[in-house]
């Protein structure tokens, strides 16, 4: 039986104590059957929760930093992963522009 990695430090040395999982490296304890209220959730311009693999469209024209490129409203993108703690929460593959980070409040779920 394999246990999930620690949600705080990503350590693989997690062990089980009754119903709790414990990380020996950061001493974080959690119950894997409970929903974590502190989990980061990215929401689009309409307040819909976004997940990895979602297809989104841009809700407004966006200028690309360090370039003269402007991404037009309605441009499609695929969310590859969601990153917490940065200005740009979504790591996306944008049609016609390639890989880039996008702020969640500037997209709509397609």
C-alpha positions in Angstrom: 0.0 0.0 0.0 1.5 3.3 -1.0 0.7 6.5 0.9 0.4 9.9 -0.6 3.1 12.5 -0.3 2.9 15.1 2.4 0.7 18.1 1.2 3.0 20.6 3.0 6.5 19.6 2.2 6.0 16.8 -0.5 8.0 14.3 1.6 7.6 10.7 0.6 8.3 9.3 4.1 4.7 9.5 5.3 3.5 7.0 7.8 0.0 6.1 9.1 -1.1 6.2 12.8 -4.6 4.9 13.1 -6.7 7.2 10.8 -4.1 10.0 10.6 -1.2 10.3 8.2 2.0 11.9 9.6 5.0 13.4 8.0 8.2 12.8 10.0 10.1 15.7 8.2 7.7 18.6 8.9 5.5 17.0 11.6 2.3 17.7 9.6 -0.7 15.5 10.5 -3.8 15.0 8.4 -6.7 12.7 7.8 -6.8 11.7 4.1 -10.6 11.1 4.3 -11.4 14.7 5.2 -11.6 17.6 2.8 -8.9 20.3 3.4 -10.5 23.7 3.8 -7.1 25.4 3.4 -6.5 23.9 0.0 -5.8 26.5 -2.7 -8.6 26.9 -5.3 -8.2 28.9 -8.5 -11.4 30.6 -9.7 -12.1 32.1 -13.1 -13.7 35.4 -13.9 -17.2 34.0 -13.2 -16.2 32.4 -9.9 -16.1 28.8 -11.3 -13.4 26.6 -9.8 -10.7 25.6 -12.2 -8.8 22.3 -12.2 -5.8 20.8 -14.1 -6.8 19.8 -17.6 -9.6 22.3 -18.0 -10.0 24.2 -21.2 -10.4 28.0 -20.8 -10.8 31.1 -22.9 -9.4 34.5 -22.2 -11.9 36.9 -20.8 -10.0 40.1 -21.9 -7.1 41.1 -24.1 -3.8 40.5 -22.3 -0.4 42.0 -23.1 2.5 39.5 -22.8 5.3 40.9 -20.6 8.6 41.5 -22.5 6.9 41.1 -25.9 4.8 43.1 -28.3 2.3 40.2 -28.4 -1.3 40.8 -27.3 -3.5 37.8 -26.6 -7.0 38.6 -27.8 -10.2 37.9 -26.0 -11.6 34.4 -26.7 -8.1 32.8 -27.2 -8.3 29.2 -26.1 -5.9 27.7 -23.5 -5.4 24.4 -21.7 -4.6 24.5 -18.0 -1.7 22.2 -17.4 -1.3 22.8 -13.6 -2.4 25.2 -10.9 0.3 27.0 -8.8 -0.3 28.6 -5.5 1.4 31.7 -4.1 2.3 33.5 -7.3 0.7 36.4 -9.3 -0.1 34.0 -12.1 -1.9 30.9 -10.8 -2.4 28.9 -14.1 0.4 27.3 -16.1 -1.3 27.1 -19.5 -0.7 26.1 -23.1 -2.1 29.0 -25.0 -3.1 28.6 -28.7 -0.8 30.7 -30.9 1.5 31.7 -28.0 2.8 28.5 -26.4 3.4 27.8 -22.7 2.9 30.7 -20.3 1.5 31.6 -16.9 -1.9 33.3 -16.7 -3.8 34.9 -13.9 -7.0 33.0 -13.2 -9.3 36.0 -12.9 -8.6 36.8 -16.6 -10.0 33.5 -18.0 -13.4 31.8 -18.3 -14.0 28.0 -18.2 -14.9 26.8 -21.7 
